[in-house]
Amino acid sequence: MRVAFIGPLMSGKSTLFRAVTGQTVAAHHVQGEQLAVVRVPDARLDWLDEIYKPKKKTEATIECLDVPGFSHETAASQAEFRKSLSSLRQCDALVAVVRAFDNPSVPAYRNRVDGQADLAELASELAFCDLDQVVTRIDRLEKSLKKPTKTHEHEKRELELMKRCQAALEAEQPLATAIHGDDDRKMLTSFAFLTELPIIVVINVNESEAAKPAPFEYLHATQTIALCAETEEQIAQLEPADRAVFLADLGVSESARDRLVRACYDAVGLLSFLTTGEDEVRAWSIKRGADAVEAAGKIHTDIARGFIRAETVAYDDLRAAGDMKGAKAAGKVRLEGKTYIVKDGDVINFRFNI
């Protein structure tokens, strides 16, 4: 999964990026985009590591992309943001950071501190970028349909869909309102529209408000989170053992990284299953609703191709039993077939033959 951090200039977007990824200010002083890989914290994997004592523990990961700050104040800053559009279209979700903190030493975007207005402006920019794609495609299709081609009927259907998309974007309606079935979805896949991406809104508040509910909700967000990015960055630089104390002083139980990782998983619809062995314990991310064969293919295509059974136990049952031997004795280990829908926290050993 890849997640992009977007937001107006001076919103604290890059500060939050550093807090989540552990990057330093010096490392981030480059022009353009910054990419970092974040290990997904998972207490279940930590316990398996203690029990099995493997040579290696491998967490699931999330790629975090920080792009230039958004601004309509100057043509140069607007152009800088739009350079990142192709990168944004390769992402699975967006984290939109807006400012709600007071700090006279940090100039405010448009000389205001208004997160709701900033979100509205950002949403309009994303819709405009998608609309530009749609209008360009409509123009090409209309020209193509003037000539007899083998793909005439397909292009005609696509043109009808694109005009529905145009109408939705111009009316500031979700693109989903223009999609009437799976065929429509397939036609739109290659466009990677920004307004179809799930969006997590982070409201960057004063430290004194970090433990309070978000000051407002954004209608189209999968989740809205309030936090203080500057304080979170400072806490992220501490030794792991010291972070809990400072988070407790702040009045929150989880770090920005942990909260955002969970929000991203929920937004994209991911879960983790676990594998164990003498060499490695590992967490694997897959889409919710994936079956056992898809999970096997996540590890290796040969395992999916030669799939026989998935020896499966729920993590909670394994933990309660103490180990795999105890879980088997308690009748908690199951042999599942190809159509089994994998659940979050399943510990799986795949049986296969090729």
C-alpha positions as CSV (number, residue, x, y, z in Angstrom):
1,M,0.0,0.0,0.0
2,R,1.2,3.5,-0.8
3,V,-0.3,6.6,0.9
4,A,0.3,10.2,-0.1
5,F,0.5,13.1,2.3
6,I,-1.1,16.2,0.8
7,G,-2.2,19.5,2.2
8,P,-1.8,23.3,1.9
9,L,1.5,25.0,2.5
10,M,2.3,25.5,6.2
11,S,-0.3,23.0,7.3
12,G,2.2,20.8,9.1
13,K,2.0,18.1,6.4
14,S,5.7,17.4,6.2
15,T,6.0,17.6,10.0
16,L,3.4,14.8,10.3
17,F,5.2,12.8,7.5
18,R,8.4,12.9,9.6
19,A,6.6,12.0,12.7
20,V,5.1,8.9,11.0
21,T,8.1,7.8,9.1
22,G,10.9,8.7,11.5
23,Q,12.6,10.9,8.9
24,T,14.6,13.9,10.2
25,V,14.3,17.5,9.1
26,A,17.7,17.4,7.4
27,A,16.8,14.3,5.4
28,H,13.6,16.0,4.2
29,H,15.3,19.2,2.9
30,V,15.1,18.2,-0.7
31,Q,12.9,19.6,-3.5
32,G,9.9,17.7,-4.7
33,E,8.7,14.4,-3.3
34,Q,9.9,12.3,-0.4
35,L,9.2,8.5,-0.1
36,A,9.7,6.5,3.1
37,V,8.7,3.0,4.1
38,V,6.9,2.5,7.5
39,R,6.8,-0.8,9.3
40,V,3.3,-1.6,10.5
41,P,3.3,-2.2,14.3
42,D,1.6,-5.5,15.2
43,A,1.6,-6.8,18.8
44,R,0.5,-10.2,17.5
45,L,3.7,-10.5,15.4
46,D,5.7,-9.5,18.4
47,W,4.2,-12.3,20.5
48,L,4.8,-14.8,17.7
49,D,8.4,-13.6,17.6
50,E,8.8,-14.3,21.3
51,I,7.2,-17.8,21.1
52,Y,9.0,-19.1,17.9
53,K,12.3,-17.1,18.2
54,P,12.9,-17.2,14.5
55,K,15.9,-15.8,12.7
56,K,13.8,-13.0,11.3
57,K,10.7,-10.9,12.1
58,T,9.1,-9.2,9.1
59,E,6.4,-6.6,9.6
60,A,4.0,-5.5,6.9
61,T,4.9,-2.1,5.4
62,I,3.3,1.0,4.1
63,E,4.9,3.4,1.6
64,C,4.4,7.0,2.6
65,L,4.8,9.7,0.0
66,D,5.2,13.4,0.8
67,V,4.4,15.7,-2.1
68,P,4.9,19.5,-2.4
69,G,2.4,21.6,-0.4
70,F,-0.7,22.7,-2.2
71,S,-1.3,26.4,-2.9
72,H,-3.4,28.5,-5.3
73,E,-1.7,31.7,-4.1
74,T,0.9,31.6,-6.9
75,A,1.1,29.9,-10.3
76,A,4.5,28.4,-9.4
77,S,3.3,26.6,-6.2
78,Q,0.2,25.4,-8.1
79,A,2.4,24.0,-10.9
80,E,4.7,22.4,-8.3
81,F,1.8,20.5,-6.8
82,R,0.5,19.4,-10.2
83,K,3.9,17.9,-11.0
84,S,3.0,15.2,-8.4
85,L,-0.3,14.2,-10.0
86,S,1.2,11.1,-11.7
87,S,2.6,10.0,-8.3
88,L,-0.7,10.6,-6.5
89,R,-2.5,8.5,-9.1
90,Q,-0.3,5.5,-8.1
91,C,-1.4,5.7,-4.5
92,D,-4.0,3.7,-2.7
93,A,-5.2,6.5,-0.3
94,L,-4.6,10.2,0.5
95,V,-3.8,11.7,3.9
96,A,-5.0,15.3,3.8
97,V,-3.5,17.5,6.4
98,V,-5.0,20.9,7.3
99,R,-4.1,23.5,9.8
100,A,-6.1,24.3,13.0
101,F,-3.2,25.4,15.2
102,D,-2.2,28.9,16.3
103,N,1.4,29.9,15.8
104,P,2.3,33.5,14.8
105,S,5.8,32.5,13.7
106,V,4.3,30.1,11.0
107,P,2.6,32.1,8.2
108,A,-0.9,30.8,7.6
109,Y,-2.0,29.8,4.1
110,R,-4.1,32.6,2.6
111,N,-3.5,34.5,5.9
112,R,-6.2,32.4,7.6
113,V,-6.5,29.4,9.8
114,D,-9.6,27.6,8.4
115,G,-9.2,23.9,7.9
116,Q,-12.7,23.5,6.4
117,A,-12.0,26.1,3.7
118,D,-8.6,24.5,3.0
119,L,-10.2,21.1,2.5
120,A,-12.8,22.5,0.2
121,E,-10.1,24.2,-1.9
122,L,-8.0,21.0,-2.0
123,A,-11.1,18.9,-3.0
124,S,-11.8,21.3,-5.8
125,E,-8.3,21.0,-7.0
126,L,-8.4,17.2,-7.1
127,A,-11.8,17.3,-8.9
128,F,-10.4,19.8,-11.4
129,C,-7.4,17.5,-12.2
130,D,-9.8,14.6,-12.8
131,L,-12.1,16.8,-14.9
132,D,-9.2,17.8,-17.0
133,Q,-8.5,14.1,-17.7
134,V,-12.2,13.4,-18.5
135,V,-12.6,16.4,-20.9
136,T,-9.4,15.4,-22.7
137,R,-10.7,11.8,-23.1
138,I,-14.1,13.0,-24.3
139,D,-12.5,15.1,-27.0
140,R,-10.4,12.1,-28.2
141,L,-13.4,9.7,-28.2
142,E,-15.6,12.2,-30.1
143,K,-12.9,12.5,-32.8
144,S,-12.4,8.7,-33.0
145,L,-16.1,8.0,-33.3
146,K,-16.2,10.1,-36.5
147,K,-14.3,7.3,-38.2
148,P,-15.4,3.6,-38.6
149,T,-13.4,1.4,-36.2
150,K,-13.6,-2.1,-34.8
151,T,-13.9,-0.5,-31.3
152,H,-16.8,1.8,-32.2
153,E,-19.3,0.3,-29.8
154,H,-16.9,0.2,-26.9
155,E,-15.8,3.8,-27.5
156,K,-19.5,4.8,-27.7
157,R,-20.2,3.2,-24.2
158,E,-17.0,4.8,-22.8
159,L,-18.0,8.3,-24.1
160,E,-21.4,7.9,-22.4
161,L,-19.6,7.0,-19.2
162,M,-17.1,9.9,-19.5
163,K,-20.0,12.4,-20.0
164,R,-21.6,11.1,-16.8
165,C,-18.2,11.5,-15.0
166,Q,-18.0,15.0,-16.3
167,A,-21.4,15.9,-15.1
168,A,-20.6,14.4,-11.6
169,L,-17.3,16.3,-11.3
170,E,-18.8,19.6,-12.4
171,A,-21.6,19.2,-9.9
172,E,-19.1,18.3,-7.2
173,Q,-20.6,14.9,-6.7
174,P,-18.7,11.7,-6.0
175,L,-17.6,9.8,-9.2
176,A,-19.4,6.8,-7.8
177,T,-22.7,8.4,-8.8
178,A,-21.6,8.1,-12.4
179,I,-20.7,4.4,-12.2
180,H,-23.5,2.0,-13.0
181,G,-21.8,-1.4,-12.7
182,D,-18.6,-3.5,-13.0
183,D,-18.1,-2.7,-16.7
184,D,-18.0,1.0,-15.9
185,R,-15.5,0.4,-13.1
186,K,-13.2,-1.6,-15.5
187,M,-13.4,1.2,-18.0
188,L,-12.2,3.8,-15.4
189,T,-9.5,1.7,-13.8
190,S,-6.6,3.0,-16.0
191,F,-7.5,6.6,-15.3
192,A,-6.8,6.3,-11.5
193,F,-9.0,9.3,-10.7
194,L,-7.9,11.1,-7.6
195,T,-11.4,11.7,-6.4
196,E,-12.0,8.0,-6.2
197,L,-9.2,7.5,-3.7
198,P,-10.2,7.1,0.0
199,I,-9.1,10.1,2.0
200,I,-8.1,10.4,5.6
201,V,-8.3,13.9,7.0
202,V,-5.8,15.0,9.7
203,I,-6.6,18.2,11.5
204,N,-3.3,19.6,12.9
205,V,-4.3,21.2,16.2
206,N,-2.6,22.9,19.1
207,E,-1.0,20.6,21.6
208,S,-3.6,21.5,24.2
209,E,-6.3,20.2,21.9
210,A,-4.6,16.9,20.8
211,A,-6.7,14.7,23.1
212,K,-10.0,16.3,22.1
213,P,-12.4,15.1,19.4
214,A,-11.8,16.5,15.9
215,P,-13.1,20.1,15.7
216,F,-15.0,19.2,12.6
217,E,-15.8,16.3,10.3
218,Y,-15.2,16.1,6.6
219,L,-18.1,14.6,4.7
220,H,-16.1,12.6,2.2
221,A,-13.4,11.4,4.6
222,T,-13.2,7.7,5.6
223,Q,-11.9,9.0,8.9
224,T,-11.1,12.4,10.5
225,I,-8.2,12.6,13.1
226,A,-7.1,15.4,15.3
227,L,-3.5,15.5,16.4
228,C,-0.6,17.9,17.1
229,A,2.0,17.1,14.4
230,E,4.8,19.1,16.0
231,T,4.5,17.3,19.3
232,E,4.2,14.0,17.5
233,E,7.4,14.6,15.6
234,Q,9.2,15.3,18.9
235,I,7.8,12.2,20.5
236,A,8.8,10.1,17.5
237,Q,12.5,11.1,18.0
238,L,12.5,9.6,21.6
239,E,13.5,6.1,22.5
240,P,10.6,3.7,22.1
241,A,10.4,3.0,25.9
242,D,10.0,6.7,26.6
243,R,7.3,7.5,24.1
244,A,4.3,6.1,26.1
245,V,5.0,8.5,29.0
246,F,4.9,11.5,26.7
247,L,1.8,10.3,24.9
248,A,0.1,9.9,28.2
249,D,1.0,13.5,29.2
250,L,-0.5,14.5,25.9
251,G,-3.7,12.7,26.8
252,V,-3.6,10.2,24.0
253,S,-3.0,6.4,24.0
254,E,-1.5,5.9,20.5
255,S,1.1,7.7,18.4
256,A,0.3,9.4,15.1
257,R,2.0,6.5,13.3
258,D,-0.2,3.9,14.9
259,R,-3.4,5.8,14.4
260,L,-2.7,6.6,10.8
261,V,-1.6,3.1,10.0
262,R,-4.9,1.7,11.3
263,A,-6.8,4.4,9.5
264,C,-5.1,3.6,6.2
265,Y,-5.8,-0.1,6.6
266,D,-9.4,0.6,7.2
267,A,-9.7,3.1,4.3
268,V,-8.1,0.8,1.8
269,G,-9.8,-2.3,3.2
270,L,-6.8,-4.3,4.2
271,L,-6.2,-6.9,6.9
272,S,-3.1,-8.9,8.0
273,F,-2.6,-12.6,8.2
274,L,0.5,-14.2,9.8
275,T,2.9,-16.9,9.0
276,T,5.4,-18.6,11.4
277,G,8.4,-20.8,11.2
278,E,12.0,-21.3,12.4
279,D,13.4,-18.9,9.8
280,E,10.8,-16.2,9.9
281,V,7.5,-14.9,11.4
282,R,5.8,-12.5,9.1
283,A,2.7,-10.3,8.6
284,W,1.1,-10.1,5.1
285,S,-1.4,-7.5,4.0
286,I,-4.3,-8.5,1.7
287,K,-7.6,-7.1,0.8
288,R,-10.6,-7.9,3.0
289,G,-12.6,-10.6,1.4
290,A,-9.6,-12.3,-0.2
291,D,-9.7,-16.1,-0.2
292,A,-7.1,-18.6,0.9
293,V,-5.6,-19.0,-2.6
294,E,-5.2,-15.2,-3.0
295,A,-3.4,-15.2,0.4
296,A,-1.2,-18.0,-0.7
297,G,-0.3,-16.1,-3.9
298,K,0.7,-13.1,-1.7
299,I,3.6,-15.3,-0.4
300,H,4.4,-17.0,-3.7
301,T,2.6,-17.8,-7.0
302,D,3.8,-21.5,-6.7
303,I,2.0,-21.8,-3.4
304,A,-1.2,-20.6,-4.9
305,R,-0.8,-22.8,-8.0
306,G,-0.2,-25.9,-5.9
307,F,-2.6,-25.0,-3.1
308,I,-4.0,-28.0,-1.2
309,R,-5.2,-26.7,2.2
310,A,-4.6,-23.8,4.6
311,E,-3.9,-24.9,8.1
312,T,-5.4,-22.0,10.0
313,V,-5.8,-20.9,13.6
314,A,-7.1,-17.5,14.9
315,Y,-4.4,-15.5,16.7
316,D,-6.5,-15.1,19.8
317,D,-7.1,-18.9,20.0
318,L,-3.4,-19.6,19.5
319,R,-2.5,-17.0,22.2
320,A,-5.0,-18.6,24.6
321,A,-3.6,-22.1,24.0
322,G,0.0,-20.9,24.4
323,D,1.4,-22.6,21.2
324,M,0.4,-24.5,18.1
325,K,0.5,-27.8,19.9
326,G,-1.9,-26.5,22.5
327,A,-4.2,-25.0,19.9
328,K,-4.3,-28.4,18.0
329,A,-5.1,-30.2,21.3
330,A,-8.0,-27.7,21.9
331,G,-9.4,-28.3,18.4
332,K,-8.7,-24.7,17.3
333,V,-6.6,-25.5,14.2
334,R,-8.7,-25.9,11.0
335,L,-7.9,-27.2,7.5
336,E,-9.5,-24.7,5.2
337,G,-10.0,-25.0,1.4
338,K,-9.6,-22.6,-1.5
339,T,-12.8,-20.7,-0.9
340,Y,-12.1,-19.9,2.7
341,I,-12.2,-16.1,3.3
342,V,-9.1,-15.1,5.3
343,K,-9.7,-13.2,8.5
344,D,-7.6,-10.5,10.2
345,G,-5.1,-12.2,12.5
346,D,-5.3,-15.7,11.0
347,V,-2.1,-17.6,11.5
348,I,-1.8,-19.8,8.4
349,N,0.5,-22.6,7.2
350,F,-0.2,-23.4,3.6
351,R,0.0,-27.0,2.3
352,F,0.8,-27.1,-1.4
353,N,2.3,-29.4,-4.0
354,I,3.8,-28.4,-7.4
